[in-house]
Amino acid sequence: MITQHAYLEMEDDRLEWEDVKQALLNGKVRRKEVDLRGTKDIVVGQSCGKEIGVVGHFAENNRF
Protein backbone atom coordinates (compact mmCIF):
# COMPACT_ATOMS: atom_id res chain seq x y z
CA MET A 1 0.00 0.00 0.00
CA ILE A 2 1.32 3.43 -0.91
CA THR A 3 0.29 6.19 1.47
CA GLN A 4 -0.85 9.67 0.52
CA HIS A 5 2.28 10.94 2.26
CA ALA A 6 4.41 8.78 -0.06
CA TYR A 7 2.67 10.18 -3.15
CA LEU A 8 3.29 13.73 -1.90
CA GLU A 9 6.97 12.95 -1.29
CA MET A 10 7.25 11.43 -4.78
CA GLU A 11 5.68 14.55 -6.26
CA ASP A 12 8.04 16.83 -4.31
CA ASP A 13 11.02 14.80 -5.55
CA ARG A 14 9.62 14.57 -9.10
CA LEU A 15 9.60 10.78 -9.00
CA GLU A 16 7.23 8.35 -10.66
CA TRP A 17 6.16 5.02 -9.21
CA GLU A 18 8.47 3.27 -11.70
CA ASP A 19 11.46 5.17 -10.23
CA VAL A 20 10.56 4.04 -6.72
CA LYS A 21 9.91 0.47 -7.86
CA GLN A 22 13.28 0.29 -9.63
CA ALA A 23 15.07 1.62 -6.54
CA LEU A 24 13.36 -1.02 -4.39
CA LEU A 25 14.23 -3.81 -6.82
CA ASN A 26 17.94 -3.00 -6.97
CA GLY A 27 18.40 -1.37 -3.57
CA LYS A 28 19.53 -2.55 -0.19
CA VAL A 29 18.31 -1.85 3.32
CA ARG A 30 20.74 0.79 4.56
CA ARG A 31 19.32 1.18 8.04
CA LYS A 32 16.36 0.59 10.31
CA GLU A 33 14.69 3.18 12.52
CA VAL A 34 12.23 2.67 15.35
CA ASP A 35 9.51 5.16 16.22
CA LEU A 36 6.12 5.06 17.92
CA ARG A 37 4.58 3.24 14.93
CA GLY A 38 7.21 0.51 14.80
CA THR A 39 10.27 -0.29 12.73
CA LYS A 40 10.95 1.51 9.44
CA ASP A 41 13.37 0.19 6.83
CA ILE A 42 15.26 2.67 4.66
CA VAL A 43 16.03 1.11 1.28
CA VAL A 44 18.43 2.95 -1.03
CA GLY A 45 18.66 2.06 -4.72
CA GLN A 46 19.27 3.54 -8.15
CA SER A 47 16.84 4.72 -10.80
CA CYS A 48 17.56 6.92 -13.82
CA GLY A 49 21.11 7.46 -12.55
CA LYS A 50 19.89 8.86 -9.23
CA GLU A 51 20.15 7.42 -5.74
CA ILE A 52 16.68 7.12 -4.26
CA GLY A 53 15.82 6.40 -0.63
CA VAL A 54 12.52 4.69 0.12
CA VAL A 55 11.08 4.46 3.64
CA GLY A 56 8.66 1.71 4.59
CA HIS A 57 8.55 -1.59 6.40
CA PHE A 58 8.58 -5.26 5.59
CA ALA A 59 5.46 -7.20 6.52
CA GLU A 60 5.62 -10.72 7.92
CA ASN A 61 5.38 -12.09 4.37
CA ASN A 62 8.51 -10.06 3.40
CA ARG A 63 6.50 -7.65 1.24
CA PHE A 64 7.63 -4.06 1.52
C-alpha positions in Angstrom: 0.0 0.0 0.0 1.3 3.4 -0.9 0.3 6.2 1.5 -0.8 9.7 0.5 2.3 10.9 2.3 4.4 8.8 -0.1 2.7 10.2 -3.1 3.3 13.7 -1.9 7.0 13.0 -1.3 7.2 11.4 -4.8 5.7 14.5 -6.3 8.0 16.8 -4.3 11.0 14.8 -5.5 9.6 14.6 -9.1 9.6 10.8 -9.0 7.2 8.4 -10.7 6.2 5.0 -9.2 8.5 3.3 -11.7 11.5 5.2 -10.2 10.6 4.0 -6.7 9.9 0.5 -7.9 13.3 0.3 -9.6 15.1 1.6 -6.5 13.4 -1.0 -4.4 14.2 -3.8 -6.8 17.9 -3.0 -7.0 18.4 -1.4 -3.6 19.5 -2.6 -0.2 18.3 -1.8 3.3 20.7 0.8 4.6 19.3 1.2 8.0 16.4 0.6 10.3 14.7 3.2 12.5 12.2 2.7 15.4 9.5 5.2 16.2 6.1 5.1 17.9 4.6 3.2 14.9 7.2 0.5 14.8 10.3 -0.3 12.7 10.9 1.5 9.4 13.4 0.2 6.8 15.3 2.7 4.7 16.0 1.1 1.3 18.4 3.0 -1.0 18.7 2.1 -4.7 19.3 3.5 -8.1 16.8 4.7 -10.8 17.6 6.9 -13.8 21.1 7.5 -12.6 19.9 8.9 -9.2 20.2 7.4 -5.7 16.7 7.1 -4.3 15.8 6.4 -0.6 12.5 4.7 0.1 11.1 4.5 3.6 8.7 1.7 4.6 8.6 -1.6 6.4 8.6 -5.3 5.6 5.5 -7.2 6.5 5.6 -10.7 7.9 5.4 -12.1 4.4 8.5 -10.1 3.4 6.5 -7.7 1.2 7.6 -4.1 1.5 
